[in-house]
């Protein structure tokens, strides 16, 4: 997670199974297919923000 509280993830496929988990943890996310074998996911908020960090 960078200093702005944003988590940047590269993944081989769309991480749809994580969407519900991240939502329950308070994360907002955007997933973009970069090419046939790579997705870029940007997640922000979440437990660190909710704890007042």
C-alpha positions in Angstrom: 0.0 0.0 0.0 1.5 3.4 -0.9 1.5 6.5 1.2 -1.9 7.6 -0.1 -3.5 4.4 1.2 -3.8 2.9 -2.3 -3.0 -0.8 -3.0 -1.9 -1.5 -6.5 -2.2 -5.2 -7.6 -1.2 -7.0 -10.8 -3.0 -10.3 -11.3 -3.3 -12.9 -14.0 -7.1 -12.9 -14.2 -10.0 -10.7 -13.0 -10.0 -11.1 -9.2 -13.8 -11.2 -9.0 -13.8 -13.7 -6.0 -12.1 -10.9 -4.0 -14.6 -8.2 -4.8 -17.1 -9.2 -2.0 -14.2 -9.6 0.5 -12.8 -6.2 -0.3 -16.2 -4.6 -0.1 -16.8 -6.1 3.4 -13.4 -4.7 4.4 -14.4 -1.2 3.2 -12.2 -1.1 0.1 -13.2 0.6 -3.1 -11.6 -0.9 -6.1 -11.2 -0.5 -9.9 -10.0 -3.5 -12.0 -8.8 -2.9 -15.6 -7.7 -5.6 -18.0 -4.3 -4.5 -19.1 -3.8 -7.3 -21.7 -4.8 -11.0 -22.2 -2.8 -12.2 -19.2 -2.8 -9.2 -16.8 -5.3 -7.2 -14.8 -4.4 -4.0 -12.8 -6.4 -3.5 -9.7 -6.4 -0.3 -7.6 -7.9 -0.6 -4.1 -8.3 2.2 -1.6 -9.8 2.8 1.8 -10.3 -0.3 3.8 -9.4 -1.4 7.2 -6.4 1.0 7.6 -8.6 4.1 6.9 -11.5 2.7 9.0 -9.1 2.5 12.0 -8.1 6.1 11.6 -4.6 5.6 10.3 
